[in-house]
Structures are given as C-alpha cells and as structure tokens.
Amino acid sequence: MTLKKQSPLFLTVVNDSAGDKEEEDRISERSGKRVTDKWREYRWGDLATLEYGKGLCGYKDSIGTYPVYGTNGLIGRHTEPLCPHSGVIIGRKGAYRGVHYSEKPFFVIDTAFYLEPKADIDLKWAYYQLLTQNINNMDSGSAIPSTSRDAFYNLPVKVPSLPEQKTIALILGALDDKIELNRQMNETLEAMARAIFKSWFVDFDPISGFGPHKEWQDSPLGKIPKGWKVARVSDAFEINPSRQIKKGIQYAHVDMASLPTTSARVTKITRREFTGSGSKFKNGDVLFARITPCLENGKTALVDFLPENEYGWGSTEFIVFRPKEPLNPWFVYCVARNQEFRDHAIRAMSGTSGRQRVEIGCFNNFSGVMPPAEITAKFGDIVKPWFTQMKINDEQSHTLVGIRDALLPKLLLGEIRVKGTERFVEAAS
C-alpha cells in the first residue's frame, strides 16, 4: 500500500495489490452493522488501558519542555513527562471531560487519564475515534462526575487495519494542522499589530516613514512628541453610539461567550430577533465587556463580520466604541487591548460582589495621546491587511472544521472508505 499526494491537505490510498482494487465489502456475522473484511469489532479494553495521571504543582508557571494536561486540555508545562510518547488524554473528573491529543511526550495531572495501548493501534486514529464516542456518558456515579474505567473498557469500537488507521489519522490530522496553522498565524498577526501600536503610541519609538521624534512638548501625561495632543477617551471615541434597529427583526447576534479574550475576531455569530434591549453595533465598532469577570479576562473584539450597511446586536454587558476622526477602528481596538486602559476600567467597576460593571462615565477620566492624522492613517495602512488576513484565515478554518466534522464519523464508522474521501471533500466544499 502506498500513499499518493492529491493536494496540500488530502491523501488517497492506492492499493498495490490488484486483487484489492475492486474488493467488495463483506458482512460480519458478529454484528448487525457492516464490517468489511479489514474492519473488526472490539472493545476498548482489548486495545488499551486508562492510566491515572498524577498530582503536580507549579505547572502553570513552568517553562518546561513537556505539556501538562488536565480534564479539559492543556494547562501548563513541566520538566519531565509522565507519558513518554505521543498520545491521547481523556478527562477523568468534572461535568465536561474532554479528549485531547499530544504530539509529544506529556504529563497528565490527577483529573485525567492517558491511553496506553495494549494492541498495535495508531494513537492518532484512537484520538479521532474517541471524539465520536461520548466520554461524558461514562459516569462512575460518584458525587463528582467522573469517567468510569469499566464503562470505557466495555465500549465497543470498530477497528480498521493499521495502515487504514494511519491514513485516516493523516487525512483528519492534515485538516487539523491547517486549522491550527491559521490560528497560529492569526495570533502572530495580532501580536504584530499590538506591538506596533505600543511602539508608536506608548513608547514613542521612531515611526516608519516619519523617523525619530525630533521635538518634544510637556503634557499632563508627561513628555510627548511635538504636534501630538492629549484627549479624553470620551472625546476621541463615540461610546454606545445611537443605532436604529427594529424590535422583532432578526439581526446578527453576539453573546458574551462568543467574545474572544486574546484575539480581535468573533467567529461564532447567530441570528436573533432584536428584543428591544442590548448593545447595537456595525462594522468598525469595538465591543468591550463591561462586567466581571469578562472584563478582567480580556473579552474584546473588532466588529468586521457584518454584511455591508447592516447592524448587529448583542449582550447588554458590552460597551461599544467607535472611532472619531482621525482615528480608525484598528487604533481603537488596540487602545481597548492596552493594559493601562483596561486597568483603569477595572478600577472603576462598581456594584455588588460578582456583578460589578463599568459605567461609561469612567472614560471621562481617562486620557490618551492622540497622534496627527497622517500617523494614524499610516498605522491603519500597515495593520489593516493583517486584520483582513485574520478574517480570511478564520473563514477558511470554519470551512475546514465543517469538512472535518462531516468526515470524522463517516471515516471512523467505515461509512466511507479512504479511497472515497477526496470525492466527499469536493462535495462538502
């Protein structure tokens, strides 16, 4: 059997044996489901054991080489692995217990298991196979929801030949690799934009195309470049600008859970009828969480997902910022991500414990440096293509996730075979 490269993402199996090319599926007498001559039904206890994780301290602040996993995924680093090979992590405790995969040796804390094979199986295939099986239903019945090892060992699993396991893992892994590459690219682009903002507008470093600042002036904020101004946020931004949208009409909707904590973009948007209350926004606005703990966690986003000339709406706990000239949306977004700005908002929170929120009046008391129009325009010219690329990457990843999620159960249940994958992907696309 050989692997033939068909595209940057997809592989098709080519059988070297002429006798395999047109081979018909056979029906196993042991199951009511179709099982080919190369697929067999087992139970997970025949294939692997669940090994306990171990207690560990200091993993959140460690800069060790090995990833540390808990019941819900990656949580830190450590200097030594518990599992000496790549493998599958399965949540052990908690209402939601996830399935995760590490490409390198890893450590597992005592809220999770890791899979140790007893048979010759591909662990990446095992990871994808377990994504199709509901681990959270395997509850031991204890006070704290936890995965039952006995239930896991009795869980039936349909197993193809090892070469087909590897090929299934290659196909699904290629999709996940591209999705992860897009995520990493967006993280880099975001960091670049914020680094330029800090360099130009916080540290007053030399500006590309303008050179170093030759003259300085005194201001309430200290020395600033000559020709620059100090302005209150409430004078530089529109805050919760008036928008006319009609009750009972459907618009794009963003809830608080969909607002990102470290990136610019909202990727989960629904459509809902406007209820008469909620924040109202359009492309070019910035959404800023005003309530604890969402503000402290960093929930902020740039609106760039609406059709032209349409409005959206969302949580009443969003503050909406819109730039006044000569500022632009990317400048305002970077201000909203600036730690000094966020610290001011956090200090200004009021209300009962657990329900504290920011009142918009606090932005009358926060001032920032406003550069000349040609410099903010230059900043926009540099970073706008990066934000555009982030959107393209997210849209591509959304498509790839849909393809992967459609392929996953069909490949792993044998409903389609590896040789049919390319046709399926074309149809899904």
C-alpha positions, -999 to 999 in steps of 0.1 A, spaced: 0 0 0 13 35 -9 1 70 -2 -4 92 -32 -4 130 -25 -35 146 -41 -34 181 -27 -18 200 2 -44 187 25 -57 153 13 -43 118 8 -58 89 -11 -48 53 -6 -36 35 -37 -36 -3 -33 -5 -21 -47 -23 -54 -49 -45 -57 -80 -68 -81 -61 -77 -53 -36 -88 -27 -61 -124 -38 -66 -128 -58 -34 -164 -60 -21 -173 -54 15 -182 -85 34 -207 -86 62 -195 -98 96 -218 -123 112 -209 -109 146 -226 -76 141 -257 -61 127 -236 -33 112 -215 -36 81 -179 -46 89 -155 -51 60 -130 -79 58 -104 -54 71 -125 -40 99 -132 -58 132 -153 -50 163 -135 -49 196 -140 -33 230 -116 -6 241 -104 -29 269 -90 -52 242 -69 -23 228 -57 -1 256 -57 8 293 -65 40 310 -36 51 331 -41 76 360 -25 110 360 -5 123 390 -7 153 412 16 182 402 23 217 415 38 247 397 28 236 362 10 269 354 42 290 358 67 264 345 87 269 313 94 232 310 96 213 277 66 190 282 29 199 280 7 193 311 -29 182 305 -59 181 328 -95 170 322 -102 200 298 -69 201 279 -36 219 280 -30 237 314 8 242 317 43 229 312 67 206 332 103 195 330 95 157 328 68 137 310 46 112 327 38 95 293 70 90 273 53 90 239 27 110 220 -8 100 230 -44 105 240 -56 123 272 -91 115 285 -108 137 311 -115 118 344 -133 143 366 -158 171 360 -191 178 343 -173 181 310 -145 157 303 -127 162 270 -105 141 248 -72 156 237 -41 146 218 -4 155 223 21 151 195 50 148 220 56 131 254 34 148 281 24 150 317 -12 143 330 -24 156 363 -48 136 385 -80 149 369 -73 129 337 -63 96 323 -39 88 294 -43 59 270 -17 32 270 -20 8 240 -22 -30 246 -25 -37 209 -9 -24 177 -31 7 171 -23 42 158 -28 66 187 -38 95 165 -65 73 150 -76 64 185 -79 101 194 -102 107 165 -122 75 172 -128 86 208 -141 120 196 -170 101 181 -178 84 214 -194 103 243 -170 101 272 -192 122 294 -219 95 294 -194 71 311 -201 83 346 -189 63 376 -219 75 397 -198 93 423 -207 127 438 -183 144 413 -190 134 377 -161 111 366 -152 87 338 -157 50 346 -128 29 335 -150 -2 334 -175 15 312 -147 27 289 -132 -8 287 -167 -22 276 -172 5 250 -174 -12 215 -151 1 188 -148 -6 151 -112 -11 141 -98 -10 106 -64 -23 96 -34 -5 109 -25 10 75 -60 24 72 -59 37 107 -28 56 99 -43 70 67 -75 81 84 -53 99 110 -33 115 82 -64 129 65 -80 143 96 -47 154 110 -39 174 79 -72 193 83 -65 200 120 -29 210 112 -42 236 87 -68 249 112 -40 252 139 -17 269 114 -44 295 107 -48 300 145 -11 305 150 -9 329 120 -37 350 135 -20 350 169 12 363 152 -6 390 132 -25 402 163 8 404 182 24 423 154 -4 449 153 -4 454 190 35 456 191 35 484 165 7 502 185 28 501 217 60 511 199 45 541 182 18 553 206 30 542 240 68 541 238 71 569 211 97 550 192 107 562 157 78 558 132 82 541 99 82 567 72 85 596 97 117 588 115 125 596 151 107 624 170 130 655 169 110 678 192 90 671 224 64 690 245 51 689 280 16 674 286 -5 661 315 8 627 306 45 638 305 67 644 275 50 637 242 61 643 206 55 679 194 23 683 175 6 654 193 -24 660 216 -39 646 248 -76 638 247 -101 621 269 -114 587 256 -149 601 257 -139 629 233 -119 606 210 -144 577 208 -181 575 203 -193 554 232 -225 534 228 -235 554 197 -272 555 188 -283 529 163 -318 524 148 -327 487 147 -363 474 150 -377 451 176 -388 418 163 -365 418 133 -336 393 130 -301 406 131 -266 391 136 -262 385 173 -231 381 195 -234 368 231 -208 373 258 -195 337 254 -185 344 218 -164 375 226 -127 365 225 -103 370 253 -70 374 234 -78 380 197 -97 405 176 -123 384 159 -157 370 168 -161 337 150 -194 325 164 -224 346 152 -260 337 153 -292 355 141 -318 365 166 -348 388 167 -339 420 185 -357 421 218 -356 458 224 -326 459 247 -289 451 241 -259 467 225 -261 477 189 -231 478 166 -218 478 130 -186 471 112 -157 492 125 -170 492 161 -152 477 190 -170 456 216 -157 458 252 -170 436 280 -180 458 310 -189 431 336 -167 410 359 -151 386 353 -154 391 315 -135 424 316 -107 410 336 -105 380 313 -100 403 283 -132 399 263 -129 425 235 -134 423 197 -134 443 165 -166 441 145 -158 430 109 -183 402 103 -215 420 92 -228 425 57 -223 460 43 -247 486 58 -262 461 83 -263 463 121 -259 436 147 -268 434 184 -255 416 215 -252 415 252 -263 445 273 -229 440 290 -210 452 260 -197 488 257 -195 498 221 -166 521 210 -164 538 176 -135 560 164 -140 597 158 -118 612 130 -89 610 125 -88 577 144 -95 543 128 -110 510 141 -77 493 144 -63 521 166 -94 520 188 -92 482 191 -55 484 202 -64 511 228 -91 487 241 -65 460 244 -39 482 261 -34 471 297 -33 506 312 -67 513 296 -81 481 309 -67 486 344 -85 520 345 -118 504 336 -113 476 361 -106 501 389 -137 520 380 -160 490 384 -188 492 409 -217 471 421 -223 441 443 -197 413 445 -198 391 415 -219 416 395 -196 446 392 -196 465 360 -180 496 343 -201 527 340 -193 547 308 -187 579 327 -153 565 338 -140 572 303 -143 610 310 -114 604 334 -90 586 312 -69 604 287 -45 592 260 -22 606 234 -37 614 200 -12 614 171 -16 636 140 -40 623 113 -12 612 89 3 589 116 -29 572 125 -35 568 87 -1 552 84 -8 528 112 -41 518 95 -23 512 62 1 488 79 -22 468 101 -55 467 81 -42 440 57 -32 419 88 -67 421 102 -81 413 68 -59 382 66 -71 372 101 -107 372 88 -97 352 57 -79 326 79 -109 323 102 -133 318 73 -111 291 58 -108 274 92 -146 275 96 -149 257 62 -122 231 72 -139 225 106 -171 217 87 -154 193 64 -135 176 92 -166 173 114 -185 157 84 -157 134 75 -149 123 111 -178 100 119 -181 86 83 -144 76 81 -144 62 116 -176 42 113 -165 29 79 -194 46 61 -169 60 36 -136 45 29 -103 63 24 -105 60 -13 -137 79 -14 -125 108 8 -115 131 -20 -149 130 -37 -166 136 -3 -143 166 4 -151 181 -30 -188 177 -24 -185 192 12 -165 222 -1 
